[in-house]
Amino acid sequence: MIKKTLLLPLTALLFCATAVSATEEIAPSAFVPFQANYKVFRKGSELGEAYRKLHVKNDQYTLETDSKISWLFLSDNRHEISTFDVKDNKISALTYQYKRTGTGRDRKSFTEFGVKGISSTYKSKDYQFDYQDNVLDPQLYQLAMQQQLIEGKTEFSFPLIRRGKQIDYRFRVVAEEVISLPYGKLATLKLERIRETSKRQTYMWVAPSLNYAMVKLTQIKEGKEQADLQLSWFKFEKED
């Protein structure tokens, strides 16, 4: 029997300019505007897609991610928006919005990062956290990790606000691999999320040729693949 909870890890993993080719010379930086499309698989079957866009206007950045998953009569649609500033290649989070609709309960979340504190709403409950300039949201840690990879780091730890809690996401580089994707073949670095105790395993692949953008993400639980996100299309954009 197919359970609606199978859809949850599939999307929980997840994102006026002139387009340029992804292979064109781009200065190494995680903050170069881009667009990316992904296909979502489970055990080889395609279940949906995700779209991510990073853009900047008046020196304020916005990272948007949309995903749409369907499996027989089940559906899961998610929309995330992060706004942030960048100074000296460091991210300063401003706001984070999350909305989920589809089979089961709808969910909304909003987090605002301010110098007087961090306020967050999840499941209609309000949460307050002390201000820390390095705290991120469930999207921005990936951009922060991209920048640190560009700087040569291989182990990472990011405090972030998620579902009314402050937690740490930790990753490390474990291998270099050439992988085949809907996008084509790419030379990548493989990272794994470090968990102290969990039945889940999360692996992420990033491409140095795309400023270390995420090109593949796999979630495994008790030895079984739960979700596999793969890059299908990518382009950098020039700022105005």
N, C-alpha and C positions, 0 to 999 in steps of 0.2 A: 504494500500500500504506500502510495506516495504521500509524504507529509509536507505541509506548507513550510515547515522549518527548514527543509532542504534548500529553499530559495534564499534564506537569510544570509548564509555565508557567501553566496554568489555575488551579492551586491554590497555586502558589508566590506568587501575587499577594496572596493574602490574608494571622474574629473569632467575708426576708419583706417585698416592696416593693409599692407601689400604683401602677398604671399611670396615666399622664396622656397626653393627646393631644400629638402632635408639634408641633402648631400653638399649644399653650398657652404663655403667657409663661414663659420659662425664663431665669434669670440667665446671661449669657454665661460659659461655662467649659467647657473640654474634659473636665472631670471630673464632670459631671453623669451619673449612671448612665443607661444606655440599652440598648435591644435593637434589632438591625437584621437584616433578612434580605436576601440578595442572590440574584440569578439569574446563572448563568455561561453565557456564549454564546461561540461561535466561528463567525465568518462567518454570523451570523444564526441558527444552530441552538443551541437550549438544551441544555446538556450536564449541568447540575447546579445546585446551590445552595450557599450559604454562610450561616452564622449567626454573629453577633457579639454579645457581651454584656459590658457594663462594670458591675460592681457593687462595693459597698463595705461592709465590716463591721468594726467596731471600728477605724475610721480606716485600714484596710488595703484597698487596691484590688486587684481581680482583673479582668483582661481575657481573655476566652475567645473563641476562634474555631474553628468546625468547618466543614469543607467536604466535600462528597461529589460526585464527578464520575464519570460513566460515558459511554463511547463504544463502541458495539457490545459486544465482549467485553472491553474494557479498563475498569479502574476505578482510582480514586485517592481515598483518604479521609485527611483530615488533621485533627489536633487540636492546638491551641496554647493554652497557659495562661501568662499573665504576672502576677506579683504585684509590687506596688510601693507606695511611699509618696509622698505629695505634701506639699511644704512651700513656701510662698510661690509657689504655682503652678509649681513645678519638680518633675519626676519623679525619684525615686530608685528605680532598679530593684532588685528583691530576687531573684526567681527567674524562669526561663523554661523551659518544657517543650514539647517538640515530638514528635509521633508521626505517622508516615506508614505506611499499609497499602494493599494493593491489588496491581494487576499489577506485576510486577517486585519488586525488593528492598524490604523494610520498612526504615524508618529511625527512629531515636530520637535525641534530643538533649536535654541538660539543662545549664543555665547558672545558676550562683549568684554573685550580686554581693555582696561583703563588703568591709569597710574594710581587711582584710589582703590583698585581692586578688580577682580574678575567676577562677573555675574553670569550665571548660566541657568537656563530653564530646560528641563527634560521631564517628560511625562507629567506636565502641568505643575511640577514642583520647582521651586527656586533654590539655587545653590550659590554660595559666596565663597570666594577664595582670595587669599592674599595676593597682591600683585607681585609677579616675577617677570622680568623682561624676556626670559627665554622660554616661557610656556607657550605651547603651540596648540593647534587643533588637529582633528583626525585626518586632515588633508595636508597641512603645511609641513608636517614632519618629513614628508617625502621630498619636498623642495629643499628643505634644510639638509637632508641627507645627500641630495644631488650636489649641493654646493660643497659639502664636506668631502665628498668623493673627488670632486674636481681639485680640492686642496690636498688630496693624497691620503686622507684618513681611511681606515679600514674597519674600525669599530665605532659604534654610535649609540648614544643614549639621548632620548628626547622626552621631557616632561610634557604632557598634554592633558587637556580637559576633554573627557568623553563620558557621555551618559551620566552626568552629575558627579563624576569623580575625577580626581587628578591621578594619573597613572604614568608610568614610564614605558616607552617603547624602546627596545634595545635590539640592534642588528649587528651582524658582522659579515665581512666578505669571506666566502668559503671556497670559491673556485672561479676559474675563467673558462667560459664555454662559448662555442659557436652553436647557435640554435636556429631552427627553422620556424618561422611564424607566418601567418597570413600576409604580413608585411614583406617577408623575404628572409634571407639569412642575415644574422647579425652576430658580431663578436660582442660578448657580454661578460659582465661580472655577476656571479650568483651570490646572493646574500640570504642569510637565514635569520629569522627573528629568534632572539634568545628568550626562552621562557624557563622559569625555575621549575614549575610543576604544571604540566598541561598535557592533555591527550592530543592537542592540536600541533601541527607543524605548518609554518608559513615560510615560503621561499619566494624571493623576488629577484628578477633579472633586470639589470640596467645596461644601457648601451652607451659606452664612451663617445661614440660617433654622434649621438643625439644629446650631448651634454648630460649624460648619465640619466636620462629620462627612463622611467619604468617601462619595460616592454613586455614583461610577463610576470604574473603573480599566481602562485598555486597554494591552495589551502588543503591540507591533509588532516583527517581525523581518524585516529585508531587504524592507521595504515591505509585508509581509503580516501581517494580523491574526492573532495567536496566541491571544488571550484577551480577553474583554470582560466585566467584572463590573459588574452594574447593581443599584441599590437597588430592592427590591420592597416593603418594609415597614419602618416605623421607629416607635419610641415612646421617650419619656423616662420615667424612673421617679423617684418620690420616695424619698428616703432615709427610713429608719425614724426 
